[in-house]
């Protein structure tokens, strides 16, 4: 393999790395509590996800952890919402919580 091919390969790998999914530790979890704020017309409610306050996280990481947490709860389902909705709802909790909380819609049954 020539040096030019190795360099091209390295550049391609770096470009692909930018497309990778968020990297979150497997043990990270979040607690969530429902609000009385409805989202849409199909029974979804906004929920407040609370993460470790000592570890600020990106929006992508908070969403990944929240989705993984909800996947383990058979009575709740994640409702897709635009990032703008999540950011605005989370920002309403206060600037100091922006990187340690997430407000996102869920549809949960009482079963």
Backbone bond lengths (Angstrom), bond angles and torsions (degrees), N, CA, C in turn:
res aa  C-N    CA-C-N  psi(-1)  N-CA   C-N-CA  omega(-1)  CA-C   N-CA-C  phi
1 X - - - 1.446 - - 1.532 107.22 -
2 X 1.314 115.76 129.65 1.458 119.84 -177.83 1.522 109.94 -79.34
3 X 1.318 114.94 164.24 1.464 120.51 179.33 1.519 110.93 -62.27
4 X 1.335 117.32 -38.15 1.464 120.72 -179.84 1.527 110.75 -64.11
5 X 1.319 116.93 -39.78 1.469 120.82 178.93 1.519 110.01 -67.11
6 X 1.340 117.37 -41.86 1.470 120.68 178.32 1.526 110.94 -61.00
7 X 1.321 116.53 -42.47 1.468 120.61 -179.79 1.527 109.66 -65.65
8 X 1.331 116.74 -43.88 1.464 120.20 178.49 1.529 111.15 -61.06
9 X 1.316 115.81 -41.90 1.455 120.85 178.47 1.527 110.86 -63.64
10 X 1.316 117.19 -42.49 1.464 121.32 179.14 1.525 110.76 -63.44
11 X 1.318 117.66 -40.89 1.470 121.43 178.93 1.524 109.65 -65.49
12 X 1.328 117.03 -42.20 1.460 120.66 178.77 1.524 111.14 -62.34
13 X 1.317 117.65 -41.29 1.467 120.78 179.04 1.521 111.45 -65.59
14 X 1.328 116.91 -39.56 1.461 119.75 177.17 1.522 111.01 -64.11
15 X 1.318 117.43 -40.51 1.459 120.92 178.34 1.527 110.60 -63.08
16 X 1.325 117.09 -42.21 1.463 120.44 178.55 1.520 112.07 -66.93
17 X 1.311 117.57 -32.71 1.464 120.98 179.83 1.518 110.74 -61.51
18 X 1.324 117.77 -32.10 1.453 121.18 177.84 1.509 112.77 -67.44
19 X 1.324 117.72 -18.76 1.464 122.57 -179.51 1.527 112.31 -92.85
20 X 1.291 117.13 -4.63 1.466 120.99 -174.78 1.520 111.14 -67.43
21 X 1.299 115.49 157.65 1.469 122.21 177.35 1.523 109.54 -67.79
22 X 1.329 116.41 158.76 1.463 119.14 178.16 1.525 110.93 -56.85
23 X 1.308 115.51 146.17 1.456 120.26 179.71 1.522 107.58 -99.36
24 X 1.318 115.43 111.55 1.465 120.13 177.80 1.514 108.20 -125.46
25 X 1.302 115.42 145.72 1.457 119.07 180.00 1.526 109.36 -69.76
26 X 1.326 117.05 139.70 1.461 121.45 -174.81 1.524 114.17 -61.33
27 X 1.316 117.96 -25.76 1.456 120.66 -176.97 1.529 112.89 -86.70
28 X 1.328 117.70 -7.51 1.466 120.38 -177.59 1.521 110.16 -67.84
29 X 1.311 115.52 133.25 1.456 121.68 178.54 1.518 109.31 -133.80
30 X 1.310 114.62 173.21 1.464 120.42 176.59 1.525 108.14 -142.35
31 X 1.295 115.19 147.90 1.463 120.44 170.96 1.519 106.34 -95.61
32 X 1.311 117.80 152.64 1.457 119.20 176.10 1.517 110.20 -139.93
33 X 1.326 114.13 149.04 1.461 121.68 177.72 1.526 108.18 -131.98
34 X 1.327 116.33 140.46 1.468 118.86 179.98 1.520 111.60 -77.18
35 X 1.314 115.28 155.88 1.461 120.49 172.58 1.524 107.50 -113.96
36 X 1.305 116.88 -179.18 1.457 120.36 175.98 1.529 110.98 -97.67
37 X 1.337 116.83 11.92 1.463 121.93 -179.48 1.526 109.07 -90.03
38 X 1.329 115.82 118.83 1.463 121.31 179.77 1.524 110.01 -78.67
39 X 1.338 114.70 153.08 1.467 120.97 173.39 1.518 107.36 -129.22
40 X 1.306 117.01 116.27 1.457 120.72 -178.25 1.514 111.23 74.21
41 X 1.333 115.11 -165.83 1.470 120.83 -176.11 1.516 112.97 -116.64
42 X 1.326 117.56 18.58 1.470 118.84 -175.11 1.524 113.25 -118.00
43 X 1.315 116.63 26.59 1.459 120.09 174.74 1.518 115.88 89.47
44 X 1.314 118.10 4.10 1.469 120.01 178.92 1.524 109.95 -77.13
45 X 1.302 114.87 147.40 1.468 122.76 176.65 1.520 108.52 -128.43
46 X 1.303 115.26 149.70 1.462 119.80 175.13 1.527 108.36 -73.19
47 X 1.312 116.29 137.91 1.463 122.79 177.06 1.510 108.59 -121.64
48 X 1.307 115.75 145.82 1.458 122.05 177.47 1.520 107.92 -98.98
49 X 1.329 116.32 116.99 1.459 122.46 176.16 1.516 108.01 -94.55
50 X 1.319 115.97 131.91 1.465 122.08 -177.94 1.522 108.15 -116.11
51 X 1.332 115.50 123.45 1.459 122.58 -178.89 1.524 109.37 -109.28
52 X 1.314 116.70 173.77 1.458 122.28 176.89 1.531 108.67 -56.13
53 X 1.339 118.10 116.35 1.471 120.30 -176.94 1.527 113.22 -68.55
54 X 1.322 117.31 -13.49 1.463 120.58 180.00 1.525 112.96 -87.04
55 X 1.329 116.92 -2.77 1.454 119.89 -176.93 1.529 110.63 -132.26
56 X 1.328 116.90 93.97 1.466 119.43 176.27 1.531 109.94 -60.23
57 X 1.335 116.28 143.18 1.463 121.13 -178.06 1.528 109.71 -134.26
58 X 1.310 115.42 152.96 1.463 120.68 176.26 1.527 109.15 -71.23
59 X 1.320 115.85 164.42 1.459 120.38 176.46 1.525 110.19 -59.09
60 X 1.310 117.03 -43.38 1.472 120.56 -179.63 1.524 111.37 -60.70
61 X 1.329 117.84 -42.06 1.461 120.92 179.23 1.528 111.17 -67.53
62 X 1.334 117.09 -42.43 1.467 119.71 179.29 1.527 110.82 -63.58
63 X 1.337 117.02 -41.18 1.465 119.67 177.49 1.525 111.04 -63.66
64 X 1.323 117.32 -42.68 1.472 120.69 -179.13 1.519 110.98 -62.77
65 X 1.313 117.56 -43.78 1.470 120.96 179.23 1.528 110.19 -66.39
66 X 1.332 117.08 -44.01 1.472 120.60 -179.81 1.521 110.63 -62.56
67 X 1.317 117.51 -43.98 1.467 120.35 179.59 1.532 111.15 -63.95
68 X 1.343 116.45 -39.50 1.463 119.88 178.71 1.533 110.18 -66.21
69 X 1.324 116.85 -38.94 1.467 121.45 178.20 1.528 110.17 -63.16
70 X 1.322 117.41 -45.00 1.459 121.46 -178.30 1.525 111.52 -68.80
71 X 1.313 117.16 -32.14 1.469 120.16 178.69 1.527 111.40 -61.22
72 X 1.331 117.53 -23.18 1.462 121.77 179.66 1.526 112.86 -88.45
73 X 1.326 116.99 -3.96 1.468 121.47 -179.01 1.527 109.42 -109.13
74 X 1.315 117.51 104.95 1.467 119.60 -175.86 1.520 114.37 -64.65
75 X 1.306 118.53 -18.90 1.465 119.92 -177.63 1.526 113.39 -89.98
76 X 1.336 118.27 -1.74 1.461 120.96 -179.07 1.522 110.72 -129.00
77 X 1.324 115.16 149.97 1.456 121.61 177.20 1.519 109.34 -132.70
78 X 1.318 115.88 139.55 1.456 122.56 176.99 1.527 108.58 -68.94
79 X 1.320 117.22 137.61 1.458 122.59 175.92 1.520 106.93 -112.42
80 X 1.325 116.47 120.48 1.464 119.40 -179.79 1.518 110.35 -65.20
81 X 1.308 115.06 132.21 1.462 122.31 176.58 1.524 107.04 -139.82
82 X 1.312 117.58 149.71 1.464 119.90 178.47 1.531 111.09 -60.77
83 X 1.327 115.99 147.48 1.466 120.27 178.65 1.525 111.55 -55.17
84 X 1.329 117.91 -35.17 1.469 120.61 179.55 1.525 111.36 -58.52
85 X 1.327 117.08 -38.53 1.464 121.51 178.70 1.527 109.86 -65.80
86 X 1.338 116.15 -45.42 1.468 120.38 179.96 1.528 110.91 -63.38
87 X 1.320 116.64 -43.89 1.470 121.17 -178.85 1.518 110.55 -63.60
88 X 1.329 117.34 -46.86 1.465 120.45 -179.20 1.524 111.69 -63.29
89 X 1.333 116.53 -44.55 1.471 120.04 179.87 1.525 110.92 -65.49
90 X 1.323 117.23 -39.08 1.467 120.45 179.13 1.525 110.51 -68.93
91 X 1.320 117.04 -42.22 1.470 120.78 178.74 1.521 111.71 -60.36
92 X 1.323 117.59 -28.89 1.464 120.19 179.94 1.530 112.07 -66.64
93 X 1.326 117.85 -14.38 1.467 121.70 178.70 1.529 111.74 -80.30
94 X 1.326 116.43 -13.04 1.456 120.54 178.69 1.518 111.36 119.44
95 X 1.309 115.92 144.00 1.469 122.24 -174.56 1.523 113.00 -58.96
96 X 1.313 118.22 -33.40 1.465 118.89 -176.16 1.528 112.96 -73.38
97 X 1.334 117.50 -11.16 1.467 121.23 -178.83 1.525 113.48 -105.09
98 X 1.318 117.82 0.76 1.463 121.36 -171.86 1.523 112.62 -55.23
99 X 1.316 119.35 -38.70 1.463 121.36 -176.05 1.522 113.79 -98.71
100 X 1.335 117.73 3.09 1.465 120.08 -178.74 1.531 112.59 -124.85
101 X 1.327 117.19 4.62 1.455 122.02 177.53 1.518 108.78 -138.59
102 X 1.314 115.20 164.52 1.455 121.86 174.68 1.519 107.23 -149.79
103 X 1.321 116.29 134.21 1.455 120.99 173.59 1.523 106.16 -109.44
104 X 1.343 116.32 122.18 1.457 121.62 -176.31 1.525 109.51 -145.95
105 X 1.325 116.46 151.98 1.461 119.33 -179.62 1.521 113.04 -81.62
106 X 1.325 115.08 141.97 1.472 123.59 174.60 1.515 108.91 -134.53
107 X 1.298 115.99 155.85 1.443 121.95 171.10 1.520 105.87 -115.73
108 X 1.320 117.46 114.64 1.462 121.31 -176.01 1.526 109.72 -123.83
109 X 1.319 114.72 144.22 1.463 120.56 174.10 1.519 107.88 -102.17
110 X 1.291 115.56 165.28 1.479 119.59 179.89 1.508 111.67 -92.68
111 X 1.296 117.34 11.87 1.474 121.12 -177.74 1.499 112.20 -66.50
